[in-house]
Amino acid sequence: MNLLRGSYTILFFKLSGAALMLIANLIISNLYGASQLGVFNLMLTSLQLSALFSRVGIDIFFLKVLPNLKDSADITGFLLKAFGRVIITGLTVTVIFYFSSGFIDTYIFRDYDVQDSLIWLSFLIIPFTVFTIIPEILRSFNNIVLFSFIRNVLLQLGIISSILFIVLTGFNNIIFGLFLGAFIAFIISLVILSSFLWKLELNLRNYNKYKKGLVRYSVHMFLTSSILLIMGHVDKYMIGYFLNEENVGYYTVCLKISIIVTFVLSSVTSYITPKISKNYQSKNYKALRTNYKKSTKLIILSSLPLIIIISVFPDFFLSLFGSEFMKLKSILYLVLLMNIANIFFGPLIYVLNMMDEEIYVRNILFLALLLNLLLNYFLLPIYGIEGAAVATLISTVFWKALLFTKLRQKLKALDGAEL
């Protein structure tokens, strides 16, 4: 499967998942309003962040280890150890989240009492964490179709099915729809993984113990992913703190519309990462450079039509969520600029992580997060959600430019050639 075919297979599933999530958000915003949409997205973000801390970077570490393991006993040993570590860290995060539910309810959800829902969410953390690492196992084995379906579509299918069930039955608890959808996705993904491993004839009784430390090696990737995800959601939390859930709903809609332009970026990155890992481990730096340049060119050229469509027809996309969202055109343009900066430099983070530069990536992203927080702190109270959009734009350009410079230096040091 070549770069174009593999990337566009992932893109197809990603667009399908985005369409399903867009439908879910349209249903919530039109039937329940911007405030309920804000609560729904804050809950989903809380679940995603909890799973991130539970994984401790092991999901990314799969891409660095599994493609280079040939013996089935070694593969089984690695998977058993990885799942064991995830269960342990997941339990820790569950306990912390459970006892922090009152604090989160008080300081993040300003206009709603959701502590009971947060407590129920804590019991979903381990299943949801397992759900999020399953597609990375499949990607490590180069099963692009199953990886793409679980990663990009399955959760959305579960959520929208549950929301429709709630609407049709008049249950009137939109948060329950999120929980039910996530649990359905977990069960189905577990069945798919079990079937896949059975076809590989992996025997749980026949395994070689994986002797290297998992968390010790994956922690830097975990910190990178943590910072990146926090940076992607911190503005929503700060909007919730300084303003209210309604403004979170407004900002979330702009993010969801503009994020479409990064779908090609994430699709190409998903496909190219295991190949970059193999190129680097085999010291085939010419192929590594070629893969990066081709993938970046594909990302830019494929994203341009989406950028043009959103730029020309912003009113159409905003009107889908209701007339109250029509006033957000300037916010949409700012967030769109941020995502244009995202695609311009290509798949930097995963490429550098596969090249043993995870510590440098972590440090730069941490500085960008501090910059984002500082800018949000000063701009949000004065300019509202426009301030949050400007803060994210500036911090994104900052870390992208530094990582691109590092990649050029790294490749030149390896074989003397320019990127």
C-alpha positions as CSV (number, residue, x, y, z in Angstrom):
1,M,0.0,0.0,0.0
2,N,1.7,3.2,-1.2
3,L,1.7,6.6,0.5
4,L,-1.2,8.0,-1.5
5,R,-3.4,5.0,-1.2
6,G,-2.7,4.4,2.5
7,S,-3.1,8.1,3.4
8,Y,-6.4,8.5,1.6
9,T,-7.8,5.3,3.1
10,I,-7.2,6.9,6.5
11,L,-8.6,10.2,5.3
12,F,-11.8,8.5,4.1
13,F,-12.5,7.1,7.6
14,K,-11.4,10.3,9.2
15,L,-13.9,12.4,7.1
16,S,-16.6,9.8,7.8
17,G,-15.9,10.1,11.6
18,A,-15.9,13.9,11.4
19,A,-19.2,13.8,9.5
20,L,-20.8,11.6,12.2
21,M,-19.4,13.8,15.0
22,L,-20.7,16.9,13.2
23,I,-24.1,15.3,13.0
24,A,-23.9,14.7,16.8
25,N,-23.0,18.3,17.5
26,L,-25.7,19.6,15.2
27,I,-28.3,17.5,17.0
28,I,-27.1,18.7,20.4
29,S,-26.8,22.4,19.4
30,N,-30.2,22.5,17.7
31,L,-32.1,20.5,20.3
32,Y,-30.3,21.5,23.5
33,G,-28.5,24.7,22.7
34,A,-24.9,25.9,22.9
35,S,-24.6,25.4,26.7
36,Q,-25.4,21.7,26.6
37,L,-23.0,21.4,23.6
38,G,-20.3,23.0,25.8
39,V,-21.0,20.6,28.6
40,F,-20.9,17.6,26.3
41,N,-17.6,18.6,24.8
42,L,-16.0,19.4,28.2
43,M,-17.0,15.9,29.3
44,L,-15.6,14.3,26.2
45,T,-12.4,16.3,26.6
46,S,-12.1,15.2,30.3
47,L,-12.5,11.5,29.2
48,Q,-9.8,12.0,26.4
49,L,-7.4,13.7,28.8
50,S,-7.9,10.9,31.4
51,A,-7.2,8.2,28.8
52,L,-4.1,10.1,27.8
53,F,-2.6,10.0,31.3
54,S,-3.6,6.4,31.6
55,R,-1.7,5.4,28.5
56,V,1.5,7.1,29.6
57,G,2.7,7.2,26.0
58,I,2.6,3.4,25.5
59,D,0.3,3.8,22.4
60,I,3.0,5.8,20.6
61,F,5.7,3.4,21.9
62,F,3.9,0.6,20.0
63,L,4.9,2.2,16.7
64,K,8.5,2.2,17.7
65,V,8.7,-1.4,19.0
66,L,6.1,-3.6,17.3
67,P,7.1,-3.1,13.7
68,N,10.6,-4.3,14.6
69,L,9.5,-7.5,16.5
70,K,9.4,-10.7,14.3
71,D,8.9,-13.5,16.8
72,S,5.3,-14.1,17.9
73,A,6.4,-14.9,21.5
74,D,8.2,-11.5,21.6
75,I,5.1,-9.8,20.3
76,T,2.9,-11.5,22.9
77,G,5.2,-10.7,25.7
78,F,5.3,-7.0,24.8
79,L,1.6,-6.7,24.4
80,L,0.9,-8.5,27.8
81,K,3.3,-6.1,29.6
82,A,1.9,-3.1,27.8
83,F,-1.7,-3.9,28.8
84,G,-0.6,-4.6,32.3
85,R,1.0,-1.2,32.7
86,V,-2.0,0.5,31.2
87,I,-4.4,-1.2,33.7
88,I,-2.2,-0.1,36.6
89,T,-1.9,3.5,35.4
90,G,-5.6,3.6,34.5
91,L,-6.5,2.6,38.0
92,T,-4.4,5.4,39.4
93,V,-6.0,8.0,37.1
94,T,-9.5,6.6,38.0
95,V,-8.9,7.1,41.7
96,I,-7.5,10.6,41.2
97,F,-10.3,11.6,38.9
98,Y,-13.0,10.2,41.3
99,F,-11.8,12.2,44.2
100,S,-11.2,15.3,42.1
101,S,-14.7,15.4,40.7
102,G,-15.9,18.0,43.1
103,F,-13.0,20.3,42.2
104,I,-13.6,19.9,38.5
105,D,-17.3,20.5,38.9
106,T,-16.7,23.7,40.8
107,Y,-14.0,25.3,38.7
108,I,-14.7,24.1,35.1
109,F,-18.4,23.7,34.9
110,R,-19.6,27.1,36.1
111,D,-23.3,27.0,35.4
112,Y,-24.1,23.3,35.8
113,D,-23.8,20.7,38.6
114,V,-22.3,17.7,37.0
115,Q,-20.4,16.0,39.8
116,D,-22.5,12.8,39.6
117,S,-21.7,12.6,35.9
118,L,-18.0,13.1,36.6
119,I,-18.1,10.2,39.1
120,W,-19.7,7.9,36.5
121,L,-17.1,9.1,34.0
122,S,-14.3,8.0,36.3
123,F,-15.4,4.4,36.0
124,L,-15.2,4.6,32.2
125,I,-11.6,5.7,32.1
126,I,-10.0,2.2,31.9
127,P,-12.3,0.9,29.2
128,F,-11.9,4.1,27.2
129,T,-8.1,3.9,27.6
130,V,-8.0,0.4,26.3
131,F,-10.2,1.5,23.4
132,T,-7.7,4.2,22.5
133,I,-4.6,1.9,22.4
134,I,-6.2,-0.9,20.3
135,P,-6.0,1.0,17.0
136,E,-2.3,1.8,17.5
137,I,-1.6,-2.0,17.9
138,L,-3.4,-2.5,14.5
139,R,-1.5,0.3,12.9
140,S,1.8,-1.2,14.1
141,F,0.9,-4.3,12.1
142,N,0.1,-2.1,9.1
143,N,-3.6,-2.9,9.2
144,I,-4.7,0.5,8.0
145,V,-8.4,-0.3,7.5
146,L,-9.1,-1.6,11.0
147,F,-6.9,1.1,12.5
148,S,-8.8,3.8,10.7
149,F,-12.2,2.4,11.5
150,I,-11.6,2.1,15.2
151,R,-9.6,5.3,15.5
152,N,-11.8,7.6,13.5
153,V,-15.3,6.1,13.2
154,L,-16.2,3.6,15.9
155,L,-16.5,6.1,18.8
156,Q,-18.5,8.5,16.7
157,L,-20.9,5.7,15.6
158,G,-21.4,4.8,19.2
159,I,-22.0,8.3,20.3
160,I,-24.4,9.3,17.6
161,S,-26.3,6.0,18.0
162,S,-26.7,6.7,21.7
163,I,-27.7,10.3,21.2
164,L,-30.4,9.2,18.7
165,F,-31.6,6.6,21.3
166,I,-31.8,9.4,23.9
167,V,-33.7,11.8,21.6
168,L,-36.1,9.1,20.5
169,T,-36.8,7.8,24.0
170,G,-37.0,11.2,25.6
171,F,-34.5,10.3,28.2
172,N,-33.1,13.9,28.0
173,N,-29.6,13.2,29.4
174,I,-27.1,14.0,26.7
175,I,-24.1,13.0,28.9
176,F,-25.5,9.5,29.2
177,G,-25.3,9.3,25.4
178,L,-21.6,10.1,25.6
179,F,-20.9,7.4,28.2
180,L,-23.0,4.7,26.5
181,G,-21.4,5.5,23.1
182,A,-17.9,5.2,24.5
183,F,-18.6,1.9,26.2
184,I,-20.1,0.5,23.0
185,A,-17.0,1.5,21.1
186,F,-14.8,-0.2,23.8
187,I,-16.7,-3.6,23.5
188,I,-16.6,-3.6,19.7
189,S,-12.9,-2.7,19.5
190,L,-12.0,-5.4,22.0
191,V,-13.8,-8.0,19.8
192,I,-12.0,-6.7,16.7
193,L,-8.6,-6.9,18.4
194,S,-9.2,-10.4,19.8
195,S,-10.2,-11.6,16.3
196,F,-7.1,-10.0,14.7
197,L,-4.7,-11.5,17.2
198,W,-6.3,-14.9,16.9
199,K,-5.7,-14.8,13.1
200,L,-2.0,-14.0,13.9
201,E,-2.0,-17.2,16.0
202,L,-0.6,-15.4,19.0
203,N,-0.7,-17.7,22.0
204,L,-1.0,-15.9,25.4
205,R,0.6,-18.9,27.1
206,N,3.6,-18.8,24.8
207,Y,5.5,-15.5,25.3
208,N,8.9,-14.1,25.9
209,K,9.1,-11.7,28.8
210,Y,9.7,-8.1,27.5
211,K,12.7,-7.1,29.6
212,K,13.0,-3.4,28.8
213,G,11.1,-0.8,30.8
214,L,8.0,0.4,29.1
215,V,7.1,3.5,31.1
216,R,10.8,4.6,31.3
217,Y,11.0,4.7,27.5
218,S,7.5,5.9,26.7
219,V,7.2,8.6,29.4
220,H,8.7,11.3,27.1
221,M,6.2,10.4,24.3
222,F,3.5,10.5,27.0
223,L,4.6,13.9,28.1
224,T,4.7,15.1,24.5
225,S,1.2,13.7,23.8
226,S,-0.1,15.1,27.1
227,I,1.2,18.6,26.4
228,L,-0.1,18.5,22.8
229,L,-3.6,17.4,23.9
230,I,-3.7,19.8,26.8
231,M,-2.6,22.6,24.4
232,G,-5.4,21.6,22.1
233,H,-8.0,21.8,24.8
234,V,-6.6,24.3,27.3
235,D,-8.3,27.2,25.6
236,K,-11.7,25.5,26.1
237,Y,-11.1,25.0,29.8
238,M,-9.9,28.6,30.2
239,I,-12.9,29.9,28.3
240,G,-15.1,27.9,30.7
241,Y,-13.2,29.4,33.6
242,F,-13.1,33.0,32.5
243,L,-16.4,33.1,30.6
244,N,-19.0,30.2,30.5
245,E,-20.1,27.0,28.9
246,E,-22.0,28.9,26.1
247,N,-18.7,30.4,24.9
248,V,-17.1,27.0,25.0
249,G,-19.8,25.8,22.7
250,Y,-19.2,28.7,20.3
251,Y,-15.4,28.1,20.3
252,T,-15.8,24.4,19.9
253,V,-17.9,24.8,16.7
254,C,-15.1,27.0,15.1
255,L,-12.6,24.4,16.0
256,K,-14.6,21.6,14.6
257,I,-15.2,23.4,11.3
258,S,-11.5,24.5,10.8
259,I,-10.0,21.1,12.0
260,I,-11.2,19.6,8.8
261,V,-8.2,21.1,7.0
262,T,-5.8,19.0,9.2
263,F,-7.4,15.7,8.3
264,V,-4.9,15.1,5.5
265,L,-2.1,15.9,7.9
266,S,-3.2,13.4,10.5
267,S,-4.1,10.8,7.8
268,V,-0.6,11.0,6.2
269,T,1.1,11.0,9.6
270,S,-0.8,7.9,10.7
271,Y,0.4,6.1,7.6
272,I,4.0,7.3,7.4
273,T,5.0,7.0,11.1
274,P,5.8,3.2,11.1
275,K,7.8,3.7,7.9
276,I,9.8,6.6,9.4
277,S,10.6,4.3,12.3
278,K,11.9,1.6,10.0
279,N,13.9,4.0,7.9
280,Y,15.6,5.4,11.0
281,Q,16.3,2.1,12.7
282,S,17.8,0.8,9.4
283,K,19.8,4.0,8.9
284,N,18.2,4.6,5.5
285,Y,18.2,8.4,6.0
286,K,17.7,9.1,2.3
287,A,14.4,7.2,2.3
288,L,13.4,9.0,5.6
289,R,14.0,12.4,4.0
290,T,12.1,11.4,0.9
291,N,9.1,10.1,2.9
292,Y,8.9,13.3,4.9
293,K,9.1,15.5,1.8
294,K,6.6,13.5,-0.1
295,S,4.2,13.4,2.8
296,T,4.5,17.1,3.5
297,K,3.9,18.0,-0.2
298,L,0.8,15.6,-0.3
299,I,-0.5,17.3,2.9
300,I,-0.3,20.8,1.6
301,L,-1.7,20.1,-1.9
302,S,-4.6,18.0,-0.6
303,S,-5.5,20.5,2.1
304,L,-5.7,23.6,-0.1
305,P,-9.2,22.8,-1.5
306,L,-10.6,22.5,2.0
307,I,-8.9,25.8,3.1
308,I,-10.4,27.6,0.1
309,I,-13.9,26.2,0.6
310,I,-14.1,27.2,4.3
311,S,-12.5,30.6,3.6
312,V,-15.1,31.4,0.9
313,F,-18.2,30.0,2.6
314,P,-17.8,30.6,6.4
315,D,-21.4,31.7,6.8
316,F,-22.7,28.4,5.4
317,F,-20.7,26.2,7.8
318,L,-21.5,28.4,10.8
319,S,-25.2,28.5,10.0
320,L,-25.4,24.7,10.2
321,F,-25.2,25.0,14.0
322,G,-27.9,27.7,14.3
323,S,-28.3,31.5,13.7
324,E,-26.5,32.3,17.0
325,F,-23.3,31.0,15.6
326,M,-23.2,33.3,12.6
327,K,-21.4,36.0,14.6
328,L,-18.3,33.9,14.9
329,K,-16.7,34.5,11.4
330,S,-13.6,36.3,12.8
331,I,-13.0,33.4,15.3
332,L,-13.3,30.8,12.5
333,Y,-10.7,32.7,10.4
334,L,-8.3,32.9,13.3
335,V,-8.6,29.1,14.1
336,L,-8.3,28.3,10.4
337,L,-5.0,30.2,10.2
338,M,-3.8,28.2,13.2
339,N,-4.6,24.9,11.4
340,I,-2.9,26.2,8.2
341,A,0.3,26.7,10.2
342,N,-0.2,23.1,11.4
343,I,-0.3,21.6,7.9
344,F,2.5,23.7,6.4
345,F,5.4,22.0,8.3
346,G,4.1,18.4,7.8
347,P,4.2,15.5,10.3
348,L,7.0,16.9,12.5
349,I,6.2,15.5,16.0
350,Y,5.9,11.8,15.0
351,V,8.9,12.0,12.7
352,L,11.2,13.5,15.4
353,N,9.8,11.0,18.0
354,M,10.8,8.1,15.8
355,M,14.3,9.7,15.4
356,D,15.0,9.6,19.2
357,E,14.3,13.3,19.6
358,E,11.3,12.8,21.9
359,I,13.0,14.8,24.8
360,Y,13.6,17.8,22.6
361,V,10.0,17.6,21.2
362,R,8.6,17.4,24.8
363,N,10.6,20.5,25.9
364,I,9.6,22.7,23.0
365,L,5.9,21.7,23.4
366,F,6.1,22.5,27.1
367,L,7.4,26.0,26.3
368,A,4.6,26.4,23.8
369,L,2.0,25.3,26.4
370,L,3.4,27.9,28.8
371,L,3.2,30.5,26.1
372,N,-0.4,29.5,25.3
373,L,-1.5,29.6,28.9
374,L,0.2,33.0,29.4
375,L,-1.4,34.5,26.3
376,N,-4.8,33.1,27.2
377,Y,-4.6,34.5,30.7
378,F,-4.0,38.0,29.4
379,L,-6.1,38.0,26.2
380,L,-9.2,36.1,27.2
381,P,-10.5,38.5,29.8
382,I,-10.0,41.4,27.4
383,Y,-10.9,40.0,23.9
384,G,-13.0,37.0,24.9
385,I,-12.8,33.9,22.6
386,E,-11.0,35.9,20.0
387,G,-8.1,36.2,22.5
388,A,-8.1,32.4,22.9
389,A,-7.9,31.9,19.1
390,V,-5.0,34.4,18.9
391,A,-3.1,32.7,21.7
392,T,-3.4,29.3,20.0
393,L,-2.3,30.7,16.7
394,I,0.9,32.3,18.1
395,S,1.9,29.3,20.2
396,T,1.3,26.9,17.2
397,V,3.6,28.9,14.9
398,F,6.2,29.0,17.7
399,W,6.6,25.3,18.2
400,K,6.1,24.3,14.6
401,A,9.0,26.6,13.5
402,L,11.3,25.3,16.2
403,L,10.6,21.6,15.5
404,F,11.1,22.1,11.7
405,T,14.5,23.7,12.4
406,K,15.5,20.8,14.6
407,L,14.5,18.3,11.9
408,R,16.6,20.0,9.3
409,Q,19.6,20.1,11.7
410,K,19.1,16.4,12.6
411,L,19.0,15.2,9.1
412,K,22.0,17.2,8.1
413,A,24.0,15.8,11.1
414,L,23.1,12.2,10.1
415,D,24.3,12.3,6.5
416,G,25.3,15.8,5.6
417,A,22.4,16.5,3.2
418,E,19.9,19.4,3.5
419,L,16.2,18.7,3.9
